[in-house]
Amino acid sequence: MTAPTEPNARRLLRWSLLAGTAALLGGCVGVSADGGMAPIQMAAYAEIGKDVVKIGDDAGALTAKARVDQLLRKPLTADTAVQVALLNNRGLQAAFNELGIAEAQMVAASLPPNPRLGISKLSGRFEIEIERQIAGSLLALVTLPVRAEIAGDRFRTAQLRAAEAVLKLAADTRRQYYRAVAANAQVTFYQQAKDSADAASELFRRLGESGGVNKLDQAREFAFEAELTVQLAQARQQQRQERERLVRQLGLWGDDLKFALPGTLPPLPRLQAVKAVEAEALRKRIDVQIARAELDTLAKSLGLANATRFVNDVDLLGRRTYDRGRSIAADGHVERESGRSRTLELELEIPIYDFGQSRVALAEQSYMQAANRLAEKAVNARSEAREAYTSYRASYDIARQYQNNVLPLRKIIQDESLLHYNGMLTDVTQLIVDARSRILSNVAAINARRDVWIAHTDFKHALIGGGSAGGGPSAVAAASGGDSGGGH
């Protein structure tokens, strides 16, 4: 093999250096195999003990569908409902697609600037000029490491936002699950009360025919039975609404809508006491972590703006020109002439009207805005943690009061009222009043137990983030359109 000539050797060395520089700057940048999902999956398992997957092909979709079908074969619990939502909710998959978009933008921002290549040809009667030029932004190349670092920080912020979407869906699904099961429990109780009222109305009808009950007492019993019919219809309407809201969280349709829910709420949870709730919220809240990450990114952006405030762009341009012309000699012959030239140009934008003050001011104000928002987020996180814990404790005490005192006393009252009525010591009016009061107390007890479970969810997510508090009685009533039977 012959050794390359000197010009060819220099050319080979020059292109090798360029290729090495490009490999050094951008060779390690690329889209990750899991699309950046590893931190989201770790956070979901650590905080809520659930699995999340990004569905990107038919095989992944079939695997997730098989898992969902398996979970739907049994009546749903709160935990299985959350797992179904995390596997099947398309809105969450769209959030994961946003993460993929953010990763692609990070990769694009981390690559060296592309050179610009131009070729021109000028032809005349006696000459031809061919010009080849290559240009690239020196400023983009010099600031590439800092821009790549900022792009990486923005991608990590996008990962936190995806994790926040996971936690928010989990919280919303758990809350809606308890609302749907509470609606089932109300329908079950109203149905039992309606069956008892129907039997009593039939008895009163027969006694009225035989003259054993006057028309006034008979009408009062019939009116009570009619009111229970209306309340049962309202409870069933509320049951359908709450179930459909849960269906939207789970992302179900078609045959999957046949899933079963329990008819009663689970027993009250064990009272959870957490010390230093404010410190734990500041340490674990994912929205606070997002605000901190955004502040750090803006700090780096501010440093980049200060470093380049006097230079908007610098372009390096290399030009190579080939000339070929013709001339007529003294003897009349046409002679050809050719030549080559190389040019290296540096284009610099002169900041006559703007010395970078506007860009630096924009970066500074954006940084201060993010700093103030982080401070506000820290104050709100402390307050929300305290509020959620207070609501949780109060809801727990209310539900225990209904369970241990109110409902047992209501049962005693109704039983004694029935004995007094059978002994002709009271009329049917008092019996109906006591029965109606017991029904309202039982419905209120169901709602109180529901509020405990929702407040328990709110408290947990007030510490880890991913869901605004919404478990108080007023918030539940607003979300569900009011309590069934609450106004009867």
Secondary structure, 3 states (H helix, E strand, C coil): CCCCCHHHHHHHHHHHHHHHHHHHHHCCCCCCCCCCCHHHHHHHHHHHCCCCCCCCCHHHHHHHHHHHHHHHCCCCCHHHHHHHHHHHCHHHHHHHHHHHHHHHHHHHHHCCCCCEEEEEEEECCCEEEEEEEEEEEHHHHHCHHHHHHHHHHHHHHHHHHHHHHHHHHHHHHHHHHHHHHHHHHHHHHHHHHHHHHHHHHHHHHHHHHHCCCCHHHHHHHHHHHHHHHHHHHHHHHHHHHHHHHHHHHHCCCHHHHHCCCCCCCCCCCCCCCCCCHHHHHHHHCHHHHHHHHHHHHHHHHHHHHHHCCCCCCEEEEEEEEEEEEEEECCCCCEEEEEEEEEEEEEEECCCCCCCCHHHHHHHHHHHHHHHHHHHHHHHHHHHHHHHHHHHHHHHHHHHHHHHHHHHHHHHHHHHHHHHHHHCCCCCHHHHHHHHHHHHHHHHHHHHHHHHHHHHHHHHHHHHHCCCCCCCCHHHHHHHHCCCCCCCC
